[in-house]
Amino acid sequence: MALRVPLTHVRGKTLLGSPAVRKASQHQVLRISAADEAQVQKVKELEDLEHLQLDFWRGPGQPGSPIDVRVPFPSIQAVKAFLEAHGLGYTIMIEDVQSLLDEEQEQMFAFQARSRSTDTFNYATYHTLEEIYGFMDLLVAEHPQLVSKLQIGNTYEGRPIYVLKFSTGGNNRPAIWIDTGIHSREWVTQASGVWFAKKITQDYGQDLTLTAILDSMDIFLEIVTNPDGFAFTHSKNRMWRKTRSLTPGSSCVGVDPNRNWDAGFGMPGASSNPCTDTYRGKFANSEVEVKSIVDFVKSHGNIKAFVSIHSYSQLLLYPYGYKAEPAPNRDELDQLAKSAVTALASLYGTKFKYGSIIKTIYQASGSTIDWTYSQGIKYSFTFELRDTGRYGFLLPASQIVPTAQETWLALRTIMEYTLNHPY
Amino acid sequence: MQRREAGSRTGLGARRRVAAGKSCSLGEGVSIAPLVPCQRSRGWTSPAPRRGGAAASRHRAGKLGPGRSGSGAGRRGPGAGSSAGRARPGRTRAPGSGPPRGRRGVARRGLISSSAGAAHLEPVRRTPRPPASMPPRLQPPPASGTGRPRAAVLPLALLLSLALQGVAAAPAGAGEPEDSLRRQDPELPRGLLEQAARAALHFVNFRAGSPSTLRVLADVLEGRARVNPKKECQVDLVFTTDRYNPEEGEERLGKCSARVFFRNQKPRPAINVTCTRLIEKNKRQQEDYLLYKHMKQLKTPLDVVSIPDSHGHIDPSLRPIWDLAFLGGSYVMWEKTTQFLHYYMAQLSSVNQWKTNDDAIDFDYTVLLHEFSTQEIIPCRIHLVWYPGKPLKVKYHCQELQTPEASGTEEGSAVAPTELNNF
């Protein structure tokens, strides 16, 4: 239940973290409106009745100022009778204080728990940027032989951009790249990325396929590909998609990072209007979040498969987005996509469509995998995860793990294929 | 169960049966002209597969018989004022000119209880633009509605016998040679059938006026499309539906046949649709009434900020509010859907008013619509009046594109309607 009362009140009044939290079941919080001085006086009279055990969160003051009071269950009837008898208007702000406290306790405990290990990390909930970055550090600390954290740049607003590298050795081995969260509002993708990271560490040495992959190849995983946007979805606007860069000459903010790549840039399939959600930017790679990846890919030089993960729509897409001409290895990509979505569906029956971007959804220029493909990365794919519009971006947290699990099967299929088809 | 949630909602894995070469008279003096695939959404550059023949470039202007463009047996609801209310005379800036602020959609305010979707709209003035550089911007129609209800219904059998063809009107244009050589039964531009199905479903949901028996798209079984020289697009299709709120273990696929007439980017596609009953009428009324009683018991003012919350959670006690909001949203989404643009309801971002005096539920709220393919989030203020069993009364006003800082926040910056009709 979403409530407008500032939670600081609650925190101030309870013994959070202590085992002896007073039960506040069916305690209600009332907001009383006192229209004039006489009414304010009446409320003060109420205050003086100690046996009622009233807890004023916002005490009587000026007429017209709201008065908030927590009323223990035994006193509720009496208080309401009093208010009504004296013509004092009131509303019930919180029906049941206890449930609010419980919820907050849970969150606090979860907060505490997550800082201990990746085994107690809650994968079935959405996390903040800080929590995800904290998770990364934990994972590296727990698996120093397998996982390392690279910083590939800084965002527009100065946040570090991290990539996890999973490697069992070698020198610049052929590699697979996975990124999630390039569009910040697509929360199930970052959450899935966190799950993938953990999954890799669990499965190495356990799962034959993954072990074979990691014995010859490296995996790079960028979980929060658009940190500024992600922070903004937490703080201000849950529906924010783009980066947070300022555009000179416009009051509008942000560039669509999936239209900013140097592939068909400027062609139909993106917007030139900075106020739109598919704004391509002033020039290709104008966004540091994009440029960082470009630089990384170029300097690495040995990436063999590139997967960029979005939501929603349940699709698996391959190039091109900016032109209708089929990709040279289109048939191979189509076959591989088919295998991947079949594997995905095997778990929960989730159906994905697949095809080239332009034929499956719409023309899109300057998109990630068109560029990576142009760099010779033959196996370039974009996912659109759950769902198909019922919840859209606001996918219930309970679906995070199932989504990640099924998507992992598709990823594994692609990675295995890449391993078996070196080039 | 996850499976249901994820897998069964859309036209994924749709089978499209093709009966080659059949022409069909629809019994109203209109025979099927050689078909031209409908114009693709912005930026779809690949033209239809070609077939030789001079006849292809000339075809009937898609004249529709008298009973054609209406919808089901609607009636003006009680207290309906003028048929369509006043569309707000917008700022009709020619697209592409002026400062980089787009115009979004149609600002529309109308009193509609139930009626056909065949309002006559003024022709839209649009400066020609390269397709797909920007989402098409619409001029608001100065007058709407002579919308009149239609009782005409296409028999399912008739629709089932319609052919699926795609023929280019003229040769020329950059092609996809591969497509034209593919098969005798070239596919329709992917997505158009789903588009039509969505529009039809929004309309079905709106007309049913039942928040407890909303439907979503399951699969498109088959369809065909044709376009006239005015680039209006007629789609005939058959699709299956699921319950929006599936009950445990219940898997009831309804089936609908529809004719959808898209007016080349003008809103308010004309819909003619019949569906098999998903739920028996009595049961539906029962469920609606239960919902209604539940809603009447909710404490006002509703302390609701957004549904779902950022984590996709909807408190079960608030679920009916979402359903009712979705019902009102269906009206809006129906009207706004074109052959290029479609919508999902992303979030109920604020409740402005919730009244249940006298008998009906009087609900004034703001939703965020997610627009494809522009990816924009559009706040729409909706005001509806609902009573179980009675036609839904809806008015709405969707917001124009504006600075991202202000838009999309929980409170929304939807402009308060300055005129409120009496229903």
HADDOCK unambig.tbl for C-alpha pairs under 7 A between the chains (distance, minus, plus):
assign (segid A and resid 1 and name CA) (segid B and resid 315 and name CA) 5.96 0.50 0.50
assign (segid A and resid 2 and name CA) (segid B and resid 304 and name CA) 5.78 0.50 0.50
assign (segid A and resid 2 and name CA) (segid B and resid 305 and name CA) 6.00 0.50 0.50
assign (segid A and resid 3 and name CA) (segid B and resid 303 and name CA) 6.10 0.50 0.50
assign (segid A and resid 3 and name CA) (segid B and resid 304 and name CA) 6.77 0.50 0.50
assign (segid A and resid 126 and name CA) (segid B and resid 311 and name CA) 6.67 0.50 0.50
assign (segid A and resid 236 and name CA) (segid B and resid 409 and name CA) 6.86 0.50 0.50
assign (segid A and resid 237 and name CA) (segid B and resid 408 and name CA) 6.31 0.50 0.50
assign (segid A and resid 237 and name CA) (segid B and resid 409 and name CA) 5.56 0.50 0.50
assign (segid A and resid 238 and name CA) (segid B and resid 310 and name CA) 6.53 0.50 0.50
assign (segid A and resid 239 and name CA) (segid B and resid 408 and name CA) 6.84 0.50 0.50
assign (segid A and resid 251 and name CA) (segid B and resid 403 and name CA) 6.78 0.50 0.50
assign (segid A and resid 252 and name CA) (segid B and resid 403 and name CA) 5.50 0.50 0.50
assign (segid A and resid 252 and name CA) (segid B and resid 404 and name CA) 6.15 0.50 0.50
assign (segid A and resid 253 and name CA) (segid B and resid 404 and name CA) 6.77 0.50 0.50
assign (segid A and resid 268 and name CA) (segid B and resid 43 and name CA) 5.86 0.50 0.50
assign (segid A and resid 268 and name CA) (segid B and resid 131 and name CA) 6.84 0.50 0.50
assign (segid A and resid 268 and name CA) (segid B and resid 132 and name CA) 4.98 0.50 0.50
assign (segid A and resid 268 and name CA) (segid B and resid 133 and name CA) 4.56 0.50 0.50
assign (segid A and resid 269 and name CA) (segid B and resid 43 and name CA) 5.96 0.50 0.50
assign (segid A and resid 269 and name CA) (segid B and resid 132 and name CA) 5.41 0.50 0.50
assign (segid A and resid 269 and name CA) (segid B and resid 133 and name CA) 5.82 0.50 0.50
assign (segid A and resid 270 and name CA) (segid B and resid 133 and name CA) 5.79 0.50 0.50
assign (segid A and resid 270 and name CA) (segid B and resid 134 and name CA) 7.00 0.50 0.50
assign (segid A and resid 271 and name CA) (segid B and resid 133 and name CA) 5.48 0.50 0.50
assign (segid A and resid 271 and name CA) (segid B and resid 134 and name CA) 5.24 0.50 0.50
assign (segid A and resid 273 and name CA) (segid B and resid 100 and name CA) 5.65 0.50 0.50
assign (segid A and resid 274 and name CA) (segid B and resid 100 and name CA) 7.00 0.50 0.50
assign (segid A and resid 275 and name CA) (segid B and resid 101 and name CA) 6.44 0.50 0.50
assign (segid A and resid 275 and name CA) (segid B and resid 403 and name CA) 6.54 0.50 0.50
assign (segid A and resid 275 and name CA) (segid B and resid 404 and name CA) 6.99 0.50 0.50
assign (segid A and resid 276 and name CA) (segid B and resid 376 and name CA) 6.94 0.50 0.50
assign (segid A and resid 277 and name CA) (segid B and resid 374 and name CA) 6.88 0.50 0.50
assign (segid A and resid 277 and name CA) (segid B and resid 375 and name CA) 5.92 0.50 0.50
assign (segid A and resid 277 and name CA) (segid B and resid 376 and name CA) 5.67 0.50 0.50
assign (segid A and resid 278 and name CA) (segid B and resid 374 and name CA) 6.61 0.50 0.50
assign (segid A and resid 278 and name CA) (segid B and resid 375 and name CA) 6.93 0.50 0.50
assign (segid A and resid 324 and name CA) (segid B and resid 45 and name CA) 6.78 0.50 0.50
assign (segid A and resid 324 and name CA) (segid B and resid 46 and name CA) 6.15 0.50 0.50
assign (segid A and resid 324 and name CA) (segid B and resid 176 and name CA) 6.98 0.50 0.50
assign (segid A and resid 325 and name CA) (segid B and resid 176 and name CA) 6.61 0.50 0.50
assign (segid A and resid 348 and name CA) (segid B and resid 3 and name CA) 5.22 0.50 0.50
assign (segid A and resid 349 and name CA) (segid B and resid 3 and name CA) 5.86 0.50 0.50
assign (segid A and resid 349 and name CA) (segid B and resid 7 and name CA) 5.85 0.50 0.50
assign (segid A and resid 350 and name CA) (segid B and resid 3 and name CA) 6.43 0.50 0.50
assign (segid A and resid 350 and name CA) (segid B and resid 6 and name CA) 5.31 0.50 0.50
assign (segid A and resid 350 and name CA) (segid B and resid 7 and name CA) 4.14 0.50 0.50
assign (segid A and resid 351 and name CA) (segid B and resid 7 and name CA) 5.14 0.50 0.50
assign (segid A and resid 351 and name CA) (segid B and resid 12 and name CA) 6.32 0.50 0.50
assign (segid A and resid 352 and name CA) (segid B and resid 12 and name CA) 6.64 0.50 0.50
assign (segid A and resid 353 and name CA) (segid B and resid 12 and name CA) 6.06 0.50 0.50
assign (segid A and resid 353 and name CA) (segid B and resid 13 and name CA) 6.80 0.50 0.50
assign (segid A and resid 359 and name CA) (segid B and resid 190 and name CA) 6.84 0.50 0.50
assign (segid A and resid 360 and name CA) (segid B and resid 190 and name CA) 6.48 0.50 0.50
assign (segid A and resid 362 and name CA) (segid B and resid 44 and name CA) 6.43 0.50 0.50
assign (segid A and resid 363 and name CA) (segid B and resid 43 and name CA) 5.34 0.50 0.50
assign (segid A and resid 363 and name CA) (segid B and resid 44 and name CA) 5.74 0.50 0.50
assign (segid A and resid 386 and name CA) (segid B and resid 6 and name CA) 6.66 0.50 0.50
assign (segid A and resid 387 and name CA) (segid B and resid 6 and name CA) 5.91 0.50 0.50
assign (segid A and resid 388 and name CA) (segid B and resid 9 and name CA) 6.85 0.50 0.50
assign (segid A and resid 388 and name CA) (segid B and resid 10 and name CA) 6.76 0.50 0.50
assign (segid A and resid 389 and name CA) (segid B and resid 344 and name CA) 5.80 0.50 0.50
assign (segid A and resid 391 and name CA) (segid B and resid 346 and name CA) 6.62 0.50 0.50
assign (segid A and resid 392 and name CA) (segid B and resid 346 and name CA) 6.34 0.50 0.50
assign (segid A and resid 394 and name CA) (segid B and resid 308 and name CA) 7.00 0.50 0.50
assign (segid A and resid 394 and name CA) (segid B and resid 310 and name CA) 6.14 0.50 0.50
assign (segid A and resid 394 and name CA) (segid B and resid 311 and name CA) 6.02 0.50 0.50
assign (segid A and resid 394 and name CA) (segid B and resid 312 and name CA) 4.31 0.50 0.50
assign (segid A and resid 395 and name CA) (segid B and resid 311 and name CA) 6.85 0.50 0.50
assign (segid A and resid 395 and name CA) (segid B and resid 312 and name CA) 4.92 0.50 0.50
assign (segid A and resid 396 and name CA) (segid B and resid 311 and name CA) 5.74 0.50 0.50
assign (segid A and resid 396 and name CA) (segid B and resid 312 and name CA) 3.96 0.50 0.50
assign (segid A and resid 396 and name CA) (segid B and resid 313 and name CA) 5.64 0.50 0.50
assign (segid A and resid 397 and name CA) (segid B and resid 311 and name CA) 5.91 0.50 0.50
assign (segid A and resid 397 and name CA) (segid B and resid 312 and name CA) 6.48 0.50 0.50
